[in-house]
Amino acid sequence: ECICVNCGKLKADISNPDFADKIRHVRDPKARMAIVWAHCKTKMVCETDEPKEEGVEGDADEPKKGHGGCGHIQPVIRKEGLKLFVQYKRPKDEDEEVKSMQPDKRLFTPSEVYTTFKKMSDSDLHLIGL
């Protein structure tokens, strides 16, 4: 729930001052993981970088490092027994006949989980306490 299921990036951005203040002084890996999870659990989109505007030359001397996310909509992950299921919520702007259908729910296989974990960077692993 803390990382993007598509690109493997951490959903939280360390350049966000609110998030940086929360994890700055936490050394215990379990406590750090709990803080990161609480911050990331509500994020339902992997945030992309803001596109650079060509006309603005005011802050050209300080380029802001972006998050580098993919923009993928994130599913809700549910555990049933020993199996993980991903469930994508339907957008609210779809018509009535689509609303009557159940949300898209599928099994998140162990190989998919392993592939997602392999995509994680070392800095993201350190941030979540692993």
Backbone atoms as SQL, in Angstrom:
CREATE TABLE atoms (id INTEGER PRIMARY KEY, chain TEXT, resi INTEGER, resn TEXT, atom TEXT, x REAL, y REAL, z REAL);
INSERT INTO atoms VALUES
  (1, 'A', 1, 'GLU', 'N', 0.810, -1.197, 0.000),
  (2, 'A', 1, 'GLU', 'CA', 0.000, 0.000, 0.000),
  (3, 'A', 1, 'GLU', 'C', 0.854, 1.260, 0.000),
  (4, 'A', 2, 'CYS', 'N', 2.135, 1.153, 0.240),
  (5, 'A', 2, 'CYS', 'CA', 3.019, 2.322, 0.277),
  (6, 'A', 2, 'CYS', 'C', 3.671, 2.611, -1.068),
  (7, 'A', 3, 'ILE', 'N', 3.682, 1.622, -1.959),
  (8, 'A', 3, 'ILE', 'CA', 4.369, 1.810, -3.231),
  (9, 'A', 3, 'ILE', 'C', 3.398, 1.651, -4.389),
  (10, 'A', 4, 'CYS', 'N', 3.757, 2.227, -5.528),
  (11, 'A', 4, 'CYS', 'CA', 2.946, 2.140, -6.739),
  (12, 'A', 4, 'CYS', 'C', 3.017, 0.716, -7.285),
  (13, 'A', 5, 'VAL', 'N', 1.854, 0.157, -7.645),
  (14, 'A', 5, 'VAL', 'CA', 1.842, -1.205, -8.171),
  (15, 'A', 5, 'VAL', 'C', 2.343, -1.255, -9.610),
  (16, 'A', 6, 'ASN', 'N', 2.466, -0.105, -10.259),
  (17, 'A', 6, 'ASN', 'CA', 2.903, -0.067, -11.648),
  (18, 'A', 6, 'ASN', 'C', 4.411, 0.180, -11.770),
  (19, 'A', 7, 'CYS', 'N', 4.923, 1.217, -11.093),
  (20, 'A', 7, 'CYS', 'CA', 6.334, 1.583, -11.277),
  (21, 'A', 7, 'CYS', 'C', 7.219, 1.249, -10.077),
  (22, 'A', 8, 'GLY', 'N', 6.653, 0.921, -8.922),
  (23, 'A', 8, 'GLY', 'CA', 7.449, 0.555, -7.756),
  (24, 'A', 8, 'GLY', 'C', 7.995, 1.729, -6.968),
  (25, 'A', 9, 'LYS', 'N', 7.562, 2.952, -7.261),
  (26, 'A', 9, 'LYS', 'CA', 8.014, 4.130, -6.515),
  (27, 'A', 9, 'LYS', 'C', 7.184, 4.283, -5.245),
  (28, 'A', 10, 'LEU', 'N', 7.799, 4.864, -4.231),
  (29, 'A', 10, 'LEU', 'CA', 7.092, 5.187, -3.008),
  (30, 'A', 10, 'LEU', 'C', 6.065, 6.272, -3.319),
  (31, 'A', 11, 'LYS', 'N', 4.838, 6.128, -2.811),
  (32, 'A', 11, 'LYS', 'CA', 3.785, 7.103, -3.105),
  (33, 'A', 11, 'LYS', 'C', 4.057, 8.448, -2.450),
  (34, 'A', 12, 'ALA', 'N', 4.802, 8.468, -1.361),
  (35, 'A', 12, 'ALA', 'CA', 5.124, 9.712, -0.669),
  (36, 'A', 12, 'ALA', 'C', 6.373, 10.333, -1.283),
  (37, 'A', 13, 'ASP', 'N', 6.398, 11.652, -1.305),
  (38, 'A', 13, 'ASP', 'CA', 7.528, 12.381, -1.871),
  (39, 'A', 13, 'ASP', 'C', 8.320, 13.019, -0.736),
  (40, 'A', 14, 'ILE', 'N', 9.616, 12.746, -0.676),
  (41, 'A', 14, 'ILE', 'CA', 10.461, 13.265, 0.398),
  (42, 'A', 14, 'ILE', 'C', 10.604, 14.783, 0.308),
  (43, 'A', 15, 'SER', 'N', 10.347, 15.374, -0.852),
  (44, 'A', 15, 'SER', 'CA', 10.424, 16.830, -0.967),
  (45, 'A', 15, 'SER', 'C', 9.191, 17.512, -0.367),
  (46, 'A', 16, 'ASN', 'N', 8.174, 16.747, 0.000),
  (47, 'A', 16, 'ASN', 'CA', 7.005, 17.278, 0.692),
  (48, 'A', 16, 'ASN', 'C', 7.417, 17.585, 2.133),
  (49, 'A', 17, 'PRO', 'N', 7.351, 18.858, 2.568),
  (50, 'A', 17, 'PRO', 'CA', 7.848, 19.196, 3.908),
  (51, 'A', 17, 'PRO', 'C', 7.078, 18.504, 5.036),
  (52, 'A', 18, 'ASP', 'N', 5.790, 18.273, 4.852),
  (53, 'A', 18, 'ASP', 'CA', 4.988, 17.598, 5.874),
  (54, 'A', 18, 'ASP', 'C', 5.487, 16.170, 6.091),
  (55, 'A', 19, 'PHE', 'N', 5.714, 15.457, 5.007),
  (56, 'A', 19, 'PHE', 'CA', 6.201, 14.080, 5.089),
  (57, 'A', 19, 'PHE', 'C', 7.630, 14.035, 5.624),
  (58, 'A', 20, 'ALA', 'N', 8.476, 14.956, 5.179),
  (59, 'A', 20, 'ALA', 'CA', 9.872, 14.982, 5.624),
  (60, 'A', 20, 'ALA', 'C', 9.964, 15.232, 7.130),
  (61, 'A', 21, 'ASP', 'N', 9.107, 16.108, 7.664),
  (62, 'A', 21, 'ASP', 'CA', 9.117, 16.369, 9.102),
  (63, 'A', 21, 'ASP', 'C', 8.675, 15.151, 9.903),
  (64, 'A', 22, 'LYS', 'N', 7.742, 14.379, 9.350),
  (65, 'A', 22, 'LYS', 'CA', 7.235, 13.206, 10.060),
  (66, 'A', 22, 'LYS', 'C', 8.312, 12.135, 10.235),
  (67, 'A', 23, 'ILE', 'N', 9.141, 11.927, 9.214),
  (68, 'A', 23, 'ILE', 'CA', 10.091, 10.807, 9.270),
  (69, 'A', 23, 'ILE', 'C', 11.522, 11.218, 9.588),
  (70, 'A', 24, 'ARG', 'N', 11.770, 12.499, 9.743),
  (71, 'A', 24, 'ARG', 'CA', 13.145, 12.977, 9.911),
  (72, 'A', 24, 'ARG', 'C', 13.841, 12.379, 11.135),
  (73, 'A', 25, 'HIS', 'N', 13.163, 12.322, 12.264),
  (74, 'A', 25, 'HIS', 'CA', 13.826, 11.922, 13.505),
  (75, 'A', 25, 'HIS', 'C', 13.487, 10.509, 13.948),
  (76, 'A', 26, 'VAL', 'N', 12.816, 9.744, 13.115),
  (77, 'A', 26, 'VAL', 'CA', 12.425, 8.383, 13.489),
  (78, 'A', 26, 'VAL', 'C', 13.513, 7.421, 13.036),
  (79, 'A', 27, 'ARG', 'N', 14.117, 6.720, 13.991),
  (80, 'A', 27, 'ARG', 'CA', 15.187, 5.780, 13.661),
  (81, 'A', 27, 'ARG', 'C', 14.717, 4.332, 13.692),
  (82, 'A', 28, 'ASP', 'N', 13.686, 4.040, 14.471),
  (83, 'A', 28, 'ASP', 'CA', 13.171, 2.681, 14.586),
  (84, 'A', 28, 'ASP', 'C', 12.482, 2.280, 13.276),
  (85, 'A', 29, 'PRO', 'N', 12.930, 1.195, 12.618),
  (86, 'A', 29, 'PRO', 'CA', 12.346, 0.812, 11.327),
  (87, 'A', 29, 'PRO', 'C', 10.848, 0.516, 11.376),
  (88, 'A', 30, 'LYS', 'N', 10.380, -0.103, 12.464),
  (89, 'A', 30, 'LYS', 'CA', 8.947, -0.398, 12.561),
  (90, 'A', 30, 'LYS', 'C', 8.125, 0.878, 12.684),
  (91, 'A', 31, 'ALA', 'N', 8.607, 1.814, 13.484),
  (92, 'A', 31, 'ALA', 'CA', 7.899, 3.082, 13.648),
  (93, 'A', 31, 'ALA', 'C', 7.923, 3.883, 12.349),
  (94, 'A', 32, 'ARG', 'N', 9.054, 3.856, 11.653),
  (95, 'A', 32, 'ARG', 'CA', 9.167, 4.561, 10.373),
  (96, 'A', 32, 'ARG', 'C', 8.196, 3.973, 9.355),
  (97, 'A', 33, 'MET', 'N', 8.113, 2.643, 9.299),
  (98, 'A', 33, 'MET', 'CA', 7.189, 1.981, 8.379),
  (99, 'A', 33, 'MET', 'C', 5.745, 2.368, 8.692),
  (100, 'A', 34, 'ALA', 'N', 5.399, 2.433, 9.967),
  (101, 'A', 34, 'ALA', 'CA', 4.039, 2.803, 10.359),
  (102, 'A', 34, 'ALA', 'C', 3.712, 4.236, 9.946),
  (103, 'A', 35, 'ILE', 'N', 4.671, 5.143, 10.100),
  (104, 'A', 35, 'ILE', 'CA', 4.449, 6.537, 9.720),
  (105, 'A', 35, 'ILE', 'C', 4.300, 6.664, 8.209),
  (106, 'A', 36, 'VAL', 'N', 5.167, 5.999, 7.457),
  (107, 'A', 36, 'VAL', 'CA', 5.096, 6.060, 5.993),
  (108, 'A', 36, 'VAL', 'C', 3.788, 5.441, 5.505),
  (109, 'A', 37, 'TRP', 'N', 3.389, 4.311, 6.086),
  (110, 'A', 37, 'TRP', 'CA', 2.143, 3.663, 5.682),
  (111, 'A', 37, 'TRP', 'C', 0.947, 4.568, 5.959),
  (112, 'A', 38, 'ALA', 'N', 0.910, 5.202, 7.133),
  (113, 'A', 38, 'ALA', 'CA', -0.201, 6.089, 7.471),
  (114, 'A', 38, 'ALA', 'C', -0.273, 7.272, 6.509),
  (115, 'A', 39, 'HIS', 'N', 0.880, 7.753, 6.060),
  (116, 'A', 39, 'HIS', 'CA', 0.901, 8.877, 5.122),
  (117, 'A', 39, 'HIS', 'C', 0.482, 8.444, 3.717),
  (118, 'A', 40, 'CYS', 'N', 0.863, 7.239, 3.311),
  (119, 'A', 40, 'CYS', 'CA', 0.642, 6.783, 1.934),
  (120, 'A', 40, 'CYS', 'C', -0.697, 6.086, 1.709),
  (121, 'A', 41, 'LYS', 'N', -1.352, 5.613, 2.751),
  (122, 'A', 41, 'LYS', 'CA', -2.534, 4.775, 2.556),
  (123, 'A', 41, 'LYS', 'C', -3.682, 5.504, 1.875),
  (124, 'A', 42, 'THR', 'N', -3.741, 6.819, 1.984),
  (125, 'A', 42, 'THR', 'CA', -4.836, 7.564, 1.368),
  (126, 'A', 42, 'THR', 'C', -4.526, 8.016, -0.053),
  (127, 'A', 43, 'LYS', 'N', -3.284, 7.906, -0.479),
  (128, 'A', 43, 'LYS', 'CA', -2.916, 8.342, -1.832),
  (129, 'A', 43, 'LYS', 'C', -3.361, 7.297, -2.844),
  (130, 'A', 44, 'MET', 'N', -4.196, 7.703, -3.787),
  (131, 'A', 44, 'MET', 'CA', -4.757, 6.768, -4.750),
  (132, 'A', 44, 'MET', 'C', -4.197, 6.970, -6.157),
  (133, 'A', 45, 'VAL', 'N', -3.208, 7.858, -6.308),
  (134, 'A', 45, 'VAL', 'CA', -2.567, 8.094, -7.600),
  (135, 'A', 45, 'VAL', 'C', -1.072, 8.242, -7.373),
  (136, 'A', 46, 'CYS', 'N', -0.279, 7.593, -8.212),
  (137, 'A', 46, 'CYS', 'CA', 1.174, 7.761, -8.179),
  (138, 'A', 46, 'CYS', 'C', 1.474, 9.117, -8.814),
  (139, 'A', 47, 'GLU', 'N', 1.941, 10.062, -8.017),
  (140, 'A', 47, 'GLU', 'CA', 2.104, 11.432, -8.485),
  (141, 'A', 47, 'GLU', 'C', 3.235, 11.552, -9.497),
  (142, 'A', 48, 'THR', 'N', 2.949, 12.270, -10.585),
  (143, 'A', 48, 'THR', 'CA', 3.961, 12.519, -11.610),
  (144, 'A', 48, 'THR', 'C', 4.658, 13.839, -11.319),
  (145, 'A', 49, 'ASP', 'N', 5.736, 14.094, -12.048),
  (146, 'A', 49, 'ASP', 'CA', 6.413, 15.381, -11.939),
  (147, 'A', 49, 'ASP', 'C', 5.559, 16.444, -12.601),
  (148, 'A', 50, 'GLU', 'N', 5.636, 17.672, -12.056),
  (149, 'A', 50, 'GLU', 'CA', 4.954, 18.767, -12.717),
  (150, 'A', 50, 'GLU', 'C', 5.741, 19.134, -13.969),
  (151, 'A', 51, 'PRO', 'N', 5.054, 19.316, -15.099),
  (152, 'A', 51, 'PRO', 'CA', 5.789, 19.667, -16.320),
  (153, 'A', 51, 'PRO', 'C', 6.416, 21.047, -16.190),
  (154, 'A', 52, 'LYS', 'N', 7.629, 21.169, -16.713),
  (155, 'A', 52, 'LYS', 'CA', 8.329, 22.451, -16.649),
  (156, 'A', 52, 'LYS', 'C', 7.709, 23.416, -17.643),
  (157, 'A', 53, 'GLU', 'N', 7.532, 24.650, -17.207),
  (158, 'A', 53, 'GLU', 'CA', 7.010, 25.681, -18.093),
  (159, 'A', 53, 'GLU', 'C', 8.195, 26.364, -18.760),
  (160, 'A', 54, 'GLU', 'N', 8.135, 26.449, -20.078),
  (161, 'A', 54, 'GLU', 'CA', 9.260, 26.999, -20.832),
  (162, 'A', 54, 'GLU', 'C', 9.365, 28.513, -20.672),
  (163, 'A', 55, 'GLY', 'N', 8.242, 29.208, -20.462),
  (164, 'A', 55, 'GLY', 'CA', 8.249, 30.663, -20.394),
  (165, 'A', 55, 'GLY', 'C', 8.764, 31.206, -19.074),
  (166, 'A', 56, 'VAL', 'N', 8.775, 30.411, -18.031),
  (167, 'A', 56, 'VAL', 'CA', 9.190, 30.886, -16.717),
  (168, 'A', 56, 'VAL', 'C', 10.698, 30.672, -16.561),
  (169, 'A', 57, 'GLU', 'N', 11.427, 31.757, -16.415),
  (170, 'A', 57, 'GLU', 'CA', 12.876, 31.686, -16.252),
  (171, 'A', 57, 'GLU', 'C', 13.295, 32.099, -14.845),
  (172, 'A', 58, 'GLY', 'N', 12.357, 32.402, -13.953),
  (173, 'A', 58, 'GLY', 'CA', 12.667, 32.930, -12.625),
  (174, 'A', 58, 'GLY', 'C', 13.423, 31.955, -11.751),
  (175, 'A', 59, 'ASP', 'N', 13.009, 30.683, -11.734),
  (176, 'A', 59, 'ASP', 'CA', 13.706, 29.737, -10.872),
  (177, 'A', 59, 'ASP', 'C', 14.464, 28.700, -11.695),
  (178, 'A', 60, 'ALA', 'N', 15.174, 29.165, -12.707),
  (179, 'A', 60, 'ALA', 'CA', 15.962, 28.259, -13.542),
  (180, 'A', 60, 'ALA', 'C', 17.239, 27.820, -12.828),
  (181, 'A', 61, 'ASP', 'N', 17.712, 28.624, -11.857),
  (182, 'A', 61, 'ASP', 'CA', 18.943, 28.263, -11.171),
  (183, 'A', 61, 'ASP', 'C', 18.724, 27.169, -10.118),
  (184, 'A', 62, 'GLU', 'N', 17.478, 26.906, -9.722),
  (185, 'A', 62, 'GLU', 'CA', 17.213, 25.854, -8.744),
  (186, 'A', 62, 'GLU', 'C', 16.171, 24.886, -9.302),
  (187, 'A', 63, 'PRO', 'N', 16.603, 23.869, -10.049),
  (188, 'A', 63, 'PRO', 'CA', 15.629, 22.905, -10.553),
  (189, 'A', 63, 'PRO', 'C', 15.138, 22.007, -9.424),
  (190, 'A', 64, 'LYS', 'N', 13.822, 21.884, -9.304),
  (191, 'A', 64, 'LYS', 'CA', 13.238, 21.056, -8.248),
  (192, 'A', 64, 'LYS', 'C', 13.240, 19.603, -8.691),
  (193, 'A', 65, 'LYS', 'N', 13.794, 18.748, -7.843),
  (194, 'A', 65, 'LYS', 'CA', 13.823, 17.327, -8.161),
  (195, 'A', 65, 'LYS', 'C', 12.430, 16.769, -7.945),
  (196, 'A', 66, 'GLY', 'N', 11.889, 16.130, -8.961),
  (197, 'A', 66, 'GLY', 'CA', 10.534, 15.620, -8.873),
  (198, 'A', 66, 'GLY', 'C', 10.467, 14.238, -8.262),
  (199, 'A', 67, 'HIS', 'N', 9.259, 13.792, -8.056),
  (200, 'A', 67, 'HIS', 'CA', 8.999, 12.481, -7.467),
  (201, 'A', 67, 'HIS', 'C', 9.304, 11.377, -8.464),
  (202, 'A', 68, 'GLY', 'N', 8.983, 11.604, -9.740),
  (203, 'A', 68, 'GLY', 'CA', 9.291, 10.618, -10.766),
  (204, 'A', 68, 'GLY', 'C', 8.270, 9.514, -10.881),
  (205, 'A', 69, 'GLY', 'N', 7.044, 9.754, -10.423),
  (206, 'A', 69, 'GLY', 'CA', 6.004, 8.736, -10.483),
  (207, 'A', 69, 'GLY', 'C', 5.446, 8.571, -11.885),
  (208, 'A', 70, 'CYS', 'N', 4.551, 7.597, -12.027),
  (209, 'A', 70, 'CYS', 'CA', 4.029, 7.257, -13.351),
  (210, 'A', 70, 'CYS', 'C', 2.618, 7.779, -13.605),
  (211, 'A', 71, 'GLY', 'N', 1.899, 8.246, -12.580),
  (212, 'A', 71, 'GLY', 'CA', 0.545, 8.744, -12.758),
  (213, 'A', 71, 'GLY', 'C', -0.523, 7.662, -12.758),
  (214, 'A', 72, 'HIS', 'N', -0.167, 6.444, -12.412),
  (215, 'A', 72, 'HIS', 'CA', -1.087, 5.305, -12.428),
  (216, 'A', 72, 'HIS', 'C', -2.055, 5.393, -11.250),
  (217, 'A', 73, 'ILE', 'N', -3.339, 5.082, -11.482),
  (218, 'A', 73, 'ILE', 'CA', -4.325, 5.037, -10.408),
  (219, 'A', 73, 'ILE', 'C', -4.046, 3.806, -9.555),
  (220, 'A', 74, 'GLN', 'N', -4.031, 3.988, -8.240),
  (221, 'A', 74, 'GLN', 'CA', -3.662, 2.913, -7.324),
  (222, 'A', 74, 'GLN', 'C', -4.892, 2.163, -6.827),
  (223, 'A', 75, 'PRO', 'N', -4.794, 0.849, -6.738),
  (224, 'A', 75, 'PRO', 'CA', -5.927, 0.067, -6.241),
  (225, 'A', 75, 'PRO', 'C', -5.939, 0.005, -4.715),
  (226, 'A', 76, 'VAL', 'N', -7.072, -0.448, -4.197),
  (227, 'A', 76, 'VAL', 'CA', -7.165, -0.772, -2.778),
  (228, 'A', 76, 'VAL', 'C', -6.704, -2.220, -2.652),
  (229, 'A', 77, 'ILE', 'N', -5.803, -2.501, -1.724),
  (230, 'A', 77, 'ILE', 'CA', -5.268, -3.852, -1.560),
  (231, 'A', 77, 'ILE', 'C', -5.920, -4.479, -0.336),
  (232, 'A', 78, 'ARG', 'N', -6.522, -5.642, -0.539),
  (233, 'A', 78, 'ARG', 'CA', -7.215, -6.351, 0.537),
  (234, 'A', 78, 'ARG', 'C', -6.627, -7.741, 0.708),
  (235, 'A', 79, 'LYS', 'N', -6.569, -8.192, 1.943),
  (236, 'A', 79, 'LYS', 'CA', -6.048, -9.518, 2.250),
  (237, 'A', 79, 'LYS', 'C', -7.214, -10.409, 2.661),
  (238, 'A', 80, 'GLU', 'N', -7.348, -11.541, 1.984),
  (239, 'A', 80, 'GLU', 'CA', -8.366, -12.529, 2.330),
  (240, 'A', 80, 'GLU', 'C', -7.644, -13.856, 2.541),
  (241, 'A', 81, 'GLY', 'N', -7.530, -14.258, 3.782),
  (242, 'A', 81, 'GLY', 'CA', -6.749, -15.449, 4.092),
  (243, 'A', 81, 'GLY', 'C', -5.281, -15.173, 3.836),
  (244, 'A', 82, 'LEU', 'N', -4.670, -15.989, 2.984),
  (245, 'A', 82, 'LEU', 'CA', -3.272, -15.776, 2.611),
  (246, 'A', 82, 'LEU', 'C', -3.136, -15.139, 1.240),
  (247, 'A', 83, 'LYS', 'N', -4.243, -14.714, 0.652),
  (248, 'A', 83, 'LYS', 'CA', -4.217, -14.140, -0.692),
  (249, 'A', 83, 'LYS', 'C', -4.416, -12.632, -0.627),
  (250, 'A', 84, 'LEU', 'N', -3.759, -11.928, -1.551),
  (251, 'A', 84, 'LEU', 'CA', -3.934, -10.489, -1.691),
  (252, 'A', 84, 'LEU', 'C', -4.769, -10.215, -2.929),
  (253, 'A', 85, 'PHE', 'N', -5.718, -9.296, -2.806),
  (254, 'A', 85, 'PHE', 'CA', -6.550, -8.898, -3.924),
  (255, 'A', 85, 'PHE', 'C', -6.401, -7.403, -4.133),
  (256, 'A', 86, 'VAL', 'N', -6.337, -6.983, -5.405),
  (257, 'A', 86, 'VAL', 'CA', -6.341, -5.565, -5.736),
  (258, 'A', 86, 'VAL', 'C', -7.714, -5.231, -6.285),
  (259, 'A', 87, 'GLN', 'N', -8.236, -4.079, -5.863),
  (260, 'A', 87, 'GLN', 'CA', -9.567, -3.668, -6.271),
  (261, 'A', 87, 'GLN', 'C', -9.495, -2.217, -6.714),
  (262, 'A', 88, 'TYR', 'N', -9.793, -1.986, -7.985),
  (263, 'A', 88, 'TYR', 'CA', -9.793, -0.639, -8.532),
  (264, 'A', 88, 'TYR', 'C', -11.185, -0.054, -8.386),
  (265, 'A', 89, 'LYS', 'N', -11.265, 1.154, -7.851),
  (266, 'A', 89, 'LYS', 'CA', -12.556, 1.811, -7.701),
  (267, 'A', 89, 'LYS', 'C', -12.960, 2.433, -9.030),
  (268, 'A', 90, 'ARG', 'N', -14.252, 2.391, -9.306),
  (269, 'A', 90, 'ARG', 'CA', -14.785, 2.978, -10.537),
  (270, 'A', 90, 'ARG', 'C', -14.858, 4.500, -10.392),
  (271, 'A', 91, 'PRO', 'N', -14.558, 5.231, -11.465),
  (272, 'A', 91, 'PRO', 'CA', -14.719, 6.688, -11.419),
  (273, 'A', 91, 'PRO', 'C', -16.188, 7.059, -11.236),
  (274, 'A', 92, 'LYS', 'N', -16.437, 8.198, -10.606),
  (275, 'A', 92, 'LYS', 'CA', -17.802, 8.613, -10.318),
  (276, 'A', 92, 'LYS', 'C', -18.539, 9.136, -11.545),
  (277, 'A', 93, 'ASP', 'N', -17.827, 9.499, -12.609),
  (278, 'A', 93, 'ASP', 'CA', -18.481, 10.112, -13.761),
  (279, 'A', 93, 'ASP', 'C', -18.988, 9.113, -14.797),
  (280, 'A', 94, 'GLU', 'N', -18.941, 7.823, -14.510),
  (281, 'A', 94, 'GLU', 'CA', -19.430, 6.838, -15.471),
  (282, 'A', 94, 'GLU', 'C', -20.944, 6.731, -15.385),
  (283, 'A', 95, 'ASP', 'N', -21.583, 6.208, -16.448),
  (284, 'A', 95, 'ASP', 'CA', -23.041, 6.167, -16.507),
  (285, 'A', 95, 'ASP', 'C', -23.624, 5.102, -15.576),
  (286, 'A', 96, 'GLU', 'N', -24.970, 5.067, -15.481),
  (287, 'A', 96, 'GLU', 'CA', -25.666, 4.254, -14.488),
  (288, 'A', 96, 'GLU', 'C', -25.451, 2.756, -14.659),
  (289, 'A', 97, 'GLU', 'N', -25.426, 2.261, -15.904),
  (290, 'A', 97, 'GLU', 'CA', -25.290, 0.815, -16.081),
  (291, 'A', 97, 'GLU', 'C', -23.916, 0.316, -15.649),
  (292, 'A', 98, 'VAL', 'N', -22.917, 1.160, -15.729),
  (293, 'A', 98, 'VAL', 'CA', -21.584, 0.768, -15.271),
  (294, 'A', 98, 'VAL', 'C', -21.529, 0.808, -13.744),
  (295, 'A', 99, 'LYS', 'N', -22.280, 1.712, -13.123),
  (296, 'A', 99, 'LYS', 'CA', -22.281, 1.815, -11.660),
  (297, 'A', 99, 'LYS', 'C', -22.844, 0.565, -11.007),
  (298, 'A', 100, 'SER', 'N', -23.752, -0.122, -11.697),
  (299, 'A', 100, 'SER', 'CA', -24.354, -1.314, -11.110),
  (300, 'A', 100, 'SER', 'C', -23.372, -2.486, -11.064),
  (301, 'A', 101, 'MET', 'N', -22.324, -2.431, -11.866),
  (302, 'A', 101, 'MET', 'CA', -21.320, -3.500, -11.870),
  (303, 'A', 101, 'MET', 'C', -20.447, -3.404, -10.619),
  (304, 'A', 102, 'GLN', 'N', -19.901, -4.539, -10.214),
  (305, 'A', 102, 'GLN', 'CA', -18.989, -4.566, -9.073),
  (306, 'A', 102, 'GLN', 'C', -17.652, -3.941, -9.483),
  (307, 'A', 103, 'PRO', 'N', -16.914, -3.352, -8.534),
  (308, 'A', 103, 'PRO', 'CA', -15.579, -2.846, -8.860),
  (309, 'A', 103, 'PRO', 'C', -14.666, -3.982, -9.318),
  (310, 'A', 104, 'ASP', 'N', -13.687, -3.643, -10.143),
  (311, 'A', 104, 'ASP', 'CA', -12.756, -4.627, -10.692),
  (312, 'A', 104, 'ASP', 'C', -11.876, -5.173, -9.567),
  (313, 'A', 105, 'LYS', 'N', -12.023, -6.465, -9.263),
  (314, 'A', 105, 'LYS', 'CA', -11.266, -7.103, -8.186),
  (315, 'A', 105, 'LYS', 'C', -10.557, -8.314, -8.766),
  (316, 'A', 106, 'ARG', 'N', -9.235, -8.393, -8.530),
  (317, 'A', 106, 'ARG', 'CA', -8.497, -9.540, -9.046),
  (318, 'A', 106, 'ARG', 'C', -7.411, -9.937, -8.055),
  (319, 'A', 107, 'LEU', 'N', -6.939, -11.158, -8.211),
  (320, 'A', 107, 'LEU', 'CA', -5.887, -11.696, -7.357),
  (321, 'A', 107, 'LEU', 'C', -4.559, -11.020, -7.682),
  (322, 'A', 108, 'PHE', 'N', -3.834, -10.617, -6.648),
  (323, 'A', 108, 'PHE', 'CA', -2.498, -10.039, -6.794),
  (324, 'A', 108, 'PHE', 'C', -1.527, -11.169, -6.480),
  (325, 'A', 109, 'THR', 'N', -1.002, -11.796, -7.518),
  (326, 'A', 109, 'THR', 'CA', -0.207, -13.013, -7.361),
  (327, 'A', 109, 'THR', 'C', 1.137, -12.720, -6.686),
  (328, 'A', 110, 'PRO', 'N', 1.719, -13.716, -6.042),
  (329, 'A', 110, 'PRO', 'CA', 3.029, -13.521, -5.403),
  (330, 'A', 110, 'PRO', 'C', 4.113, -13.081, -6.387),
  (331, 'A', 111, 'SER', 'N', 4.052, -13.551, -7.620),
  (332, 'A', 111, 'SER', 'CA', 5.063, -13.135, -8.596),
  (333, 'A', 111, 'SER', 'C', 4.908, -11.651, -8.943),
  (334, 'A', 112, 'GLU', 'N', 3.669, -11.149, -8.985),
  (335, 'A', 112, 'GLU', 'CA', 3.456, -9.719, -9.230),
  (336, 'A', 112, 'GLU', 'C', 3.969, -8.886, -8.058),
  (337, 'A', 113, 'VAL', 'N', 3.742, -9.365, -6.844),
  (338, 'A', 113, 'VAL', 'CA', 4.232, -8.671, -5.651),
  (339, 'A', 113, 'VAL', 'C', 5.760, -8.631, -5.670),
  (340, 'A', 114, 'TYR', 'N', 6.385, -9.753, -5.992),
  (341, 'A', 114, 'TYR', 'CA', 7.846, -9.830, -6.049),
  (342, 'A', 114, 'TYR', 'C', 8.401, -8.886, -7.118),
  (343, 'A', 115, 'THR', 'N', 7.758, -8.845, -8.271),
  (344, 'A', 115, 'THR', 'CA', 8.191, -7.951, -9.348),
  (345, 'A', 115, 'THR', 'C', 8.072, -6.491, -8.920),
  (346, 'A', 116, 'THR', 'N', 6.998, -6.154, -8.224),
  (347, 'A', 116, 'THR', 'CA', 6.815, -4.787, -7.740),
  (348, 'A', 116, 'THR', 'C', 7.886, -4.430, -6.716),
  (349, 'A', 117, 'PHE', 'N', 8.195, -5.360, -5.818),
  (350, 'A', 117, 'PHE', 'CA', 9.236, -5.104, -4.821),
  (351, 'A', 117, 'PHE', 'C', 10.614, -4.968, -5.463),
  (352, 'A', 118, 'LYS', 'N', 10.884, -5.709, -6.533),
  (353, 'A', 118, 'LYS', 'CA', 12.178, -5.608, -7.214),
  (354, 'A', 118, 'LYS', 'C', 12.357, -4.240, -7.856),
  (355, 'A', 119, 'LYS', 'N', 11.266, -3.572, -8.221),
  (356, 'A', 119, 'LYS', 'CA', 11.342, -2.263, -8.863),
  (357, 'A', 119, 'LYS', 'C', 11.686, -1.147, -7.881),
  (358, 'A', 120, 'MET', 'N', 11.574, -1.420, -6.584),
  (359, 'A', 120, 'MET', 'CA', 11.811, -0.379, -5.576),
  (360, 'A', 120, 'MET', 'C', 13.283, 0.022, -5.531),
  (361, 'A', 121, 'SER', 'N', 13.523, 1.315, -5.367),
  (362, 'A', 121, 'SER', 'CA', 14.900, 1.800, -5.268),
  (363, 'A', 121, 'SER', 'C', 15.409, 1.627, -3.834),
  (364, 'A', 122, 'ASP', 'N', 16.727, 1.676, -3.676),
  (365, 'A', 122, 'ASP', 'CA', 17.338, 1.534, -2.357),
  (366, 'A', 122, 'ASP', 'C', 16.942, 2.683, -1.431),
  (367, 'A', 123, 'SER', 'N', 16.802, 3.891, -1.988),
  (368, 'A', 123, 'SER', 'CA', 16.416, 5.031, -1.148),
  (369, 'A', 123, 'SER', 'C', 14.987, 4.873, -0.632),
  (370, 'A', 124, 'ASP', 'N', 14.085, 4.322, -1.463),
  (371, 'A', 124, 'ASP', 'CA', 12.716, 4.079, -1.010),
  (372, 'A', 124, 'ASP', 'C', 12.687, 3.000, 0.067),
  (373, 'A', 125, 'LEU', 'N', 13.518, 1.972, -0.088),
  (374, 'A', 125, 'LEU', 'CA', 13.600, 0.925, 0.929),
  (375, 'A', 125, 'LEU', 'C', 14.074, 1.499, 2.265),
  (376, 'A', 126, 'HIS', 'N', 15.037, 2.409, 2.206),
  (377, 'A', 126, 'HIS', 'CA', 15.529, 3.042, 3.432),
  (378, 'A', 126, 'HIS', 'C', 14.441, 3.903, 4.072),
  (379, 'A', 127, 'LEU', 'N', 13.667, 4.616, 3.250),
  (380, 'A', 127, 'LEU', 'CA', 12.618, 5.483, 3.788),
  (381, 'A', 127, 'LEU', 'C', 11.540, 4.699, 4.525),
  (382, 'A', 128, 'ILE', 'N', 11.208, 3.505, 4.031),
  (383, 'A', 128, 'ILE', 'CA', 10.157, 2.742, 4.704),
  (384, 'A', 128, 'ILE', 'C', 10.709, 1.839, 5.804),
  (385, 'A', 129, 'GLY', 'N', 12.006, 1.878, 6.029),
  (386, 'A', 129, 'GLY', 'CA', 12.582, 1.165, 7.163),
  (387, 'A', 129, 'GLY', 'C', 13.043, -0.239, 6.864),
  (388, 'A', 130, 'LEU', 'N', 13.273, -0.568, 5.611),
  (389, 'A', 130, 'LEU', 'CA', 13.765, -1.910, 5.265),
  (390, 'A', 130, 'LEU', 'C', 15.249, -1.880, 4.957);
